[in-house]
Amino acid sequence: MTESAPLPERLRLRVVALVAAVLPSVTPVPPSLRKVAGFAPARRARLGGAAIWAALADDAFREHAAVQVAAVPGNADDPVETAARAWLAREGDWETVVSEVADSLGVEEQRDDQVSAEHARLTAQVAALQAELVAARALHRQELDSAKADHKVLRQRLGEARGVLRAAEEERDAAYAARDEAVAAAERATRAAEADVRRLRAQLDEAESGLAASRRDARSDRDSASIRARLLLDAVVDAATGLRRELALPPVSGSPGDAVEAELAGIEAAPASSAPATPALLEQTLAMPRSRLVVDGYNVTKQAWPTASLEAQRSRLVAALGPLVARSGAETTVVFDAAESAVRTAMPAPRGVRVVFSPEGVIADDVIRQLVAAEPRGRVVVVVSDDQAVARDVVRAGARSVPASALLGVIGG
């Protein structure tokens, strides 16, 4: 199939649906599609399908859209989606792939025409049966009206019989009430006598138990205070041991005075950080309550995917962070450096992931420092960056510095 050959309707709709799903991420968006890009994802393909298809005639827009579609995982078992992606990317033997799928769709469309003809025939039969049903319902309605009239007469007679029965039941209930009142009075007198006996027995038991308790208290008061203190101390020790084992805390090295001594000696002390240096420790740290994750975007992506475009790098990193955030619940922000650019691209992000571009003239490192400085001391804040200056500054501000390799080990980069 050549570029100018028309696509089957089903294949064309799949191409439009793929582009509509990533339309806000395509840069730049053609003027004719800016309004469509603001629609909800479910409405873009339905209301703006014709405009999207017309815009795909521009090769530059089609290539940008192909990059964004390629960054989104697809269903490799669906031949229609495979052909749609091949038509967008136009790499390798894409014409053969699209041609084979187009031929198979043509056969399916012919079969659909036959099914439509059979559907029309069955619809006509249904209409005839519905007409017969209307006639039968009219006859049934007449019979039902006659039955309702007979039923009304029978209900009147039943009401009269129920009135007679109700009067007899009221007389019977009055007799039962008089009997129950006499029995209740006798039971009340019996309970009052039994209550007096129980009260006297309780007073005797209370006097005996008070005497025994006073004897026991005299023996046990000396030991109770030491037992409670010992139990409290054991509980604190066990809790601290369990918390260290659960969080896999590394042994503490150095002392609080190391930084002061190094400064007096004229040596810049290495920042003491309990940063999780392995993927497993990083996962455990982010699982702590109210944890915060700040990622130096390009610092990570240029190590993981150095040959990809910046747009593709951003999309892959943000998409890969989604499962990690879903597992850990960590509040996550990815900061990309845009100090030398006046354009800020809107990016779709998974739930719980925020994407921030540094303001014009401000580098991403300074934005990361501001984010860490805004957090309260004591909160678990993890910064992912191999920039030593950034790592040193965030550790001084109370955060934990993690190399990019640890994060890539978690997200599978």
C-alpha positions as CSV (number, residue, x, y, z in Angstrom):
1,M,0.0,0.0,0.0
2,T,1.4,3.4,-1.0
3,E,1.1,6.6,1.1
4,S,-1.6,8.0,-1.2
5,A,-3.8,4.8,-1.1
6,P,-6.9,5.2,1.1
7,L,-7.0,3.3,4.4
8,P,-9.9,1.1,5.4
9,E,-12.3,2.9,7.8
10,R,-11.5,0.7,10.8
11,L,-7.7,1.2,10.3
12,R,-8.1,5.0,9.8
13,L,-10.2,5.2,13.0
14,R,-7.5,3.3,15.0
15,V,-4.8,5.8,13.7
16,V,-7.0,8.7,14.8
17,A,-7.6,7.1,18.2
18,L,-3.9,6.5,18.9
19,V,-3.0,10.1,17.9
20,A,-5.9,11.5,20.0
21,A,-4.7,9.7,23.1
22,V,-1.3,11.5,23.0
23,L,-2.3,14.8,21.3
24,P,-1.6,17.1,24.3
25,S,2.0,15.7,24.4
26,V,2.7,16.4,20.7
27,T,4.9,19.5,20.2
28,P,4.0,21.7,18.5
29,V,0.2,21.2,18.2
30,P,-1.1,22.5,14.9
31,P,-3.5,25.5,15.2
32,S,-6.4,23.5,13.9
33,L,-6.0,21.0,16.8
34,R,-5.4,23.3,19.7
35,K,-9.0,23.3,20.7
36,V,-9.3,19.5,20.2
37,A,-6.2,19.0,22.5
38,G,-8.1,20.6,25.3
39,F,-11.0,18.0,25.1
40,A,-11.2,15.0,27.4
41,P,-9.4,11.9,26.0
42,A,-12.7,10.1,25.3
43,R,-14.0,13.1,23.2
44,R,-10.9,13.9,21.1
45,A,-11.3,11.0,18.7
46,R,-15.1,11.4,18.5
47,L,-15.4,15.1,18.1
48,G,-12.1,16.0,16.5
49,G,-11.4,12.9,14.4
50,A,-11.7,14.6,11.0
51,A,-9.4,17.5,12.1
52,I,-6.8,15.0,13.4
53,W,-6.9,13.0,10.2
54,A,-6.5,16.1,8.1
55,A,-3.5,17.3,10.2
56,L,-1.8,13.9,9.7
57,A,-1.3,14.9,6.1
58,D,1.6,17.0,7.4
59,D,4.6,14.7,7.7
60,A,6.2,16.8,10.4
61,F,3.1,16.5,12.7
62,R,2.8,12.8,11.8
63,E,6.4,12.2,12.9
64,H,5.9,14.0,16.2
65,A,2.8,12.1,16.9
66,A,4.5,8.8,16.0
67,V,7.2,9.5,18.7
68,Q,4.5,10.0,21.4
69,V,2.5,7.0,20.3
70,A,5.7,4.8,20.4
71,A,6.3,5.9,24.0
72,V,2.9,4.5,25.0
73,P,2.7,0.7,25.4
74,G,0.4,-1.0,22.9
75,N,-1.3,-4.3,22.3
76,A,1.2,-6.2,20.1
77,D,-1.4,-9.0,19.5
78,D,-3.8,-6.6,17.7
79,P,-2.9,-6.5,14.0
80,V,-5.0,-3.4,13.4
81,E,-3.1,-1.5,16.1
82,T,0.2,-2.8,14.7
83,A,-0.7,-1.5,11.2
84,A,-1.8,1.8,12.6
85,R,1.5,2.3,14.4
86,A,3.4,1.2,11.3
87,W,1.5,3.7,9.2
88,L,2.4,6.5,11.6
89,A,6.1,5.6,12.0
90,R,6.6,4.5,8.3
91,E,9.8,2.6,9.1
92,G,11.0,-0.6,7.4
93,D,8.4,-2.6,5.4
94,W,5.5,-0.7,6.9
95,E,3.7,-0.7,3.5
96,T,3.6,-4.5,3.5
97,V,2.2,-4.6,7.1
98,V,-0.5,-1.9,6.3
99,S,-1.4,-3.6,3.0
100,E,-2.0,-7.0,4.6
101,V,-4.2,-5.6,7.3
102,A,-6.1,-3.5,4.8
103,D,-6.8,-6.5,2.6
104,S,-8.1,-8.5,5.6
105,L,-10.3,-5.6,6.7
106,G,-11.8,-5.3,3.2
107,V,-12.9,-8.9,3.5
108,E,-14.4,-8.2,6.9
109,E,-16.3,-5.2,5.6
110,Q,-17.9,-7.3,2.9
111,R,-18.9,-9.8,5.5
112,D,-20.4,-6.9,7.6
113,D,-22.5,-5.9,4.6
114,Q,-24.0,-9.4,4.4
115,V,-24.7,-9.3,8.1
116,S,-26.4,-5.9,7.7
117,A,-28.7,-7.3,5.0
118,E,-29.6,-10.2,7.3
119,H,-30.2,-7.8,10.2
120,A,-32.6,-5.7,8.0
121,R,-34.6,-8.9,7.1
122,L,-34.8,-9.9,10.8
123,T,-35.8,-6.4,11.7
124,A,-38.8,-6.6,9.3
125,Q,-39.8,-9.9,10.9
126,V,-39.6,-8.3,14.3
127,A,-41.8,-5.4,13.2
128,A,-44.5,-7.9,12.0
129,L,-44.3,-9.8,15.3
130,Q,-44.6,-6.6,17.2
131,A,-47.8,-5.7,15.3
132,E,-49.2,-9.1,16.3
133,L,-48.2,-8.5,19.9
134,V,-50.0,-5.1,20.0
135,A,-53.2,-6.8,18.8
136,A,-52.8,-9.6,21.4
137,R,-52.2,-7.0,24.1
138,A,-55.4,-5.1,23.2
139,L,-57.4,-8.4,23.6
140,H,-55.7,-9.2,26.9
141,R,-56.5,-5.7,28.2
142,Q,-60.2,-6.2,27.6
143,E,-60.1,-9.5,29.5
144,L,-58.1,-7.9,32.3
145,D,-60.7,-5.1,32.7
146,S,-63.4,-7.7,33.1
147,A,-61.4,-9.6,35.6
148,K,-60.7,-6.4,37.6
149,A,-64.4,-5.7,37.9
150,D,-65.1,-9.2,39.3
151,H,-62.1,-8.7,41.7
152,K,-63.5,-5.5,43.0
153,V,-66.8,-7.2,44.0
154,L,-64.9,-10.0,45.7
155,R,-62.7,-7.5,47.6
156,Q,-65.8,-5.7,49.0
157,R,-67.2,-9.0,50.3
158,L,-63.8,-9.9,51.8
159,G,-63.7,-6.5,53.6
160,E,-67.0,-7.1,55.3
161,A,-65.9,-10.6,56.5
162,R,-62.7,-9.1,57.8
163,G,-64.6,-6.6,59.9
164,V,-66.5,-9.3,61.6
165,L,-63.3,-11.3,62.3
166,R,-61.5,-8.2,63.6
167,A,-64.3,-7.6,66.2
168,A,-64.0,-11.2,67.5
169,E,-60.2,-10.9,67.7
170,E,-60.4,-7.7,69.7
171,E,-62.6,-9.4,72.3
172,R,-60.1,-12.3,72.5
173,D,-57.2,-9.9,72.9
174,A,-58.9,-8.1,75.8
175,A,-59.3,-11.4,77.7
176,Y,-55.7,-12.3,77.1
177,A,-54.5,-8.9,78.3
178,A,-56.4,-9.3,81.6
179,R,-54.9,-12.7,82.2
180,D,-51.3,-11.4,81.3
181,E,-51.7,-8.5,83.8
182,A,-52.6,-10.8,86.6
183,V,-49.6,-13.1,85.9
184,A,-47.2,-10.1,85.6
185,A,-48.3,-8.8,89.0
186,A,-47.5,-12.2,90.6
187,E,-44.1,-12.3,88.8
188,R,-43.2,-8.8,90.0
189,A,-43.9,-9.8,93.7
190,T,-41.7,-12.9,93.3
191,R,-38.8,-10.9,91.7
192,A,-39.0,-8.3,94.5
193,A,-38.5,-11.0,97.1
194,E,-35.7,-12.6,95.2
195,A,-34.0,-9.2,94.8
196,D,-34.0,-8.7,98.6
197,V,-32.3,-12.1,99.1
198,R,-29.7,-11.4,96.4
199,R,-28.9,-8.0,97.9
200,L,-28.2,-9.4,101.3
201,R,-26.0,-12.1,99.9
202,A,-24.1,-9.5,97.8
203,Q,-23.4,-7.4,100.9
204,L,-22.0,-10.5,102.7
205,D,-19.8,-11.5,99.7
206,E,-18.6,-7.9,99.4
207,A,-17.5,-7.8,103.0
208,E,-15.7,-11.1,102.7
209,S,-14.0,-10.1,99.4
210,G,-12.9,-6.7,100.9
211,L,-11.2,-8.5,103.7
212,A,-9.3,-10.8,101.3
213,A,-8.4,-8.0,99.0
214,S,-6.9,-6.0,101.8
215,R,-4.7,-8.9,102.7
216,R,-3.5,-9.5,99.0
217,D,-2.8,-5.8,98.5
218,A,-0.5,-5.7,101.5
219,R,1.6,-8.5,99.9
220,S,1.7,-7.3,96.2
221,D,2.2,-3.5,96.4
222,R,5.9,-3.9,96.9
223,D,6.4,-5.9,93.6
224,S,3.9,-4.2,91.2
225,A,5.9,-1.1,90.6
226,S,9.1,-2.9,89.6
227,I,7.2,-5.4,87.4
228,R,5.5,-2.5,85.4
229,A,8.8,-0.7,84.9
230,R,10.5,-3.9,83.7
231,L,7.6,-4.6,81.2
232,L,7.7,-1.1,79.8
233,L,11.5,-1.2,79.4
234,D,11.3,-4.6,77.5
235,A,8.6,-3.2,75.2
236,V,10.7,-0.2,74.3
237,V,13.8,-2.3,73.6
238,D,11.8,-4.8,71.5
239,A,10.1,-2.0,69.5
240,A,13.4,-0.3,68.7
241,T,15.0,-3.7,67.6
242,G,12.0,-4.5,65.4
243,L,11.9,-1.0,63.8
244,R,15.7,-1.2,62.9
245,R,15.2,-4.7,61.4
246,E,12.0,-3.7,59.5
247,L,13.6,-0.6,58.0
248,A,16.9,-2.3,57.4
249,L,18.8,0.7,58.9
250,P,22.5,0.6,58.3
251,P,25.0,0.9,61.2
252,V,25.7,4.5,62.2
253,S,29.2,5.7,61.4
254,G,31.0,8.9,62.5
255,S,29.9,11.3,65.2
256,P,28.0,14.6,65.3
257,G,31.3,16.4,65.9
258,D,33.0,15.2,62.7
259,A,31.8,18.1,60.6
260,V,33.0,20.7,63.1
261,E,36.4,19.0,63.4
262,A,36.8,18.9,59.6
263,E,35.8,22.5,59.3
264,L,38.4,23.5,61.9
265,A,41.0,21.5,60.1
266,G,40.2,23.2,56.8
267,I,38.8,20.0,55.2
268,E,35.4,19.8,53.6
269,A,33.7,16.9,55.3
270,A,31.7,14.5,53.2
271,P,28.0,14.9,53.9
272,A,26.7,12.2,56.3
273,S,23.6,10.8,54.7
274,S,21.6,7.7,55.4
275,A,20.8,7.6,51.7
276,P,19.5,4.2,50.3
277,A,22.2,3.3,47.8
278,T,20.6,0.1,46.4
279,P,17.2,-0.4,44.6
280,A,15.9,-2.5,47.5
281,L,16.8,0.1,50.2
282,L,15.3,2.8,48.0
283,E,12.0,0.9,47.8
284,Q,11.9,0.4,51.5
285,T,12.7,4.1,52.2
286,L,9.9,5.3,49.8
287,A,7.5,3.0,51.5
288,M,7.9,5.0,54.8
289,P,4.9,7.2,55.8
290,R,4.6,10.6,54.0
291,S,7.8,10.0,52.0
292,R,8.9,12.5,49.3
293,L,10.8,11.7,46.0
294,V,12.4,14.5,43.9
295,V,14.1,13.4,40.6
296,D,16.6,15.4,38.6
297,G,15.0,14.5,35.2
298,Y,17.7,14.9,32.6
299,N,20.4,13.8,35.0
300,V,18.6,10.3,35.1
301,T,17.4,10.1,31.5
302,K,20.7,11.0,29.8
303,Q,22.3,8.0,31.6
304,A,19.4,5.6,30.9
305,W,18.5,6.5,27.2
306,P,21.3,8.8,25.9
307,T,20.5,8.2,22.2
308,A,16.8,9.1,22.5
309,S,15.4,12.5,21.9
310,L,14.7,14.7,25.0
311,E,11.0,14.4,24.3
312,A,11.2,10.6,24.3
313,Q,13.4,10.6,27.4
314,R,10.9,12.7,29.3
315,S,8.0,10.4,28.3
316,R,9.8,7.2,29.2
317,L,11.0,8.4,32.6
318,V,7.6,9.8,33.7
319,A,5.8,6.6,32.5
320,A,8.3,4.4,34.3
321,L,7.8,6.2,37.6
322,G,4.0,5.4,37.6
323,P,4.3,1.8,39.0
324,L,6.9,2.8,41.7
325,V,4.6,5.6,42.9
326,A,1.6,3.3,42.9
327,R,3.5,0.7,45.1
328,S,5.1,3.1,47.6
329,G,2.6,6.0,47.7
330,A,5.5,8.5,47.7
331,E,4.8,12.1,46.7
332,T,6.9,12.4,43.5
333,T,8.1,15.4,41.5
334,V,10.3,15.2,38.4
335,V,12.2,18.4,37.6
336,F,13.5,19.0,34.0
337,D,15.9,21.8,33.1
338,A,14.3,24.4,30.8
339,A,16.5,27.4,31.8
340,E,17.4,28.2,28.1
341,S,13.9,27.6,26.6
342,A,10.8,29.8,26.6
343,V,8.5,26.9,25.7
344,R,6.9,24.7,28.4
345,T,5.4,21.5,27.0
346,A,2.3,20.0,28.9
347,M,3.1,16.4,29.6
348,P,0.6,13.7,30.7
349,A,1.7,12.0,33.9
350,P,0.6,9.0,35.9
351,R,-1.4,9.5,39.1
352,G,0.8,10.8,41.9
353,V,3.6,12.1,39.6
354,R,4.1,15.8,39.0
355,V,6.3,17.2,36.2
356,V,8.0,20.6,36.7
357,F,10.1,22.6,34.2
358,S,12.5,25.1,35.7
359,P,11.7,28.8,34.9
360,E,13.5,30.6,32.2
361,G,17.0,31.5,33.4
362,V,16.8,29.1,36.4
363,I,18.5,25.7,36.3
364,A,16.8,22.5,37.5
365,D,19.4,22.2,40.3
366,D,18.2,25.4,42.0
367,V,14.5,24.3,41.7
368,I,15.5,21.0,43.5
369,R,17.2,22.9,46.3
370,Q,14.1,25.1,46.7
371,L,11.8,22.0,46.9
372,V,14.0,20.4,49.6
373,A,14.3,23.6,51.6
374,A,10.4,23.9,51.6
375,E,10.1,20.5,53.4
376,P,10.0,20.3,57.2
377,R,12.9,18.8,59.0
378,G,12.3,15.1,59.9
379,R,10.2,14.2,56.8
380,V,11.7,11.5,54.6
381,V,12.8,13.4,51.4
382,V,14.9,11.5,48.8
383,V,16.6,13.3,45.9
384,V,17.8,11.3,42.9
385,S,20.8,13.0,41.2
386,D,24.4,12.2,40.4
387,D,25.3,15.9,40.6
388,Q,27.7,16.1,43.6
389,A,26.9,19.8,44.3
390,V,23.2,19.0,44.4
391,A,23.7,15.9,46.6
392,R,25.9,17.9,49.1
393,D,23.4,20.7,49.3
394,V,20.2,18.6,49.8
395,V,21.9,16.4,52.4
396,R,22.8,19.6,54.4
397,A,19.1,20.6,54.1
398,G,18.1,17.3,55.7
399,A,17.2,15.2,52.6
400,R,18.7,11.9,51.4
401,S,20.8,11.8,48.2
402,V,20.4,8.8,45.9
403,P,22.4,8.0,42.7
404,A,20.6,7.6,39.4
405,S,21.6,4.0,39.2
406,A,19.5,3.1,42.3
407,L,16.4,4.6,40.8
408,L,17.0,3.0,37.4
409,G,17.4,-0.4,39.2
410,V,13.9,0.1,40.7
411,I,12.1,1.3,37.5
412,G,14.0,-1.1,35.2
413,G,15.7,1.6,33.1
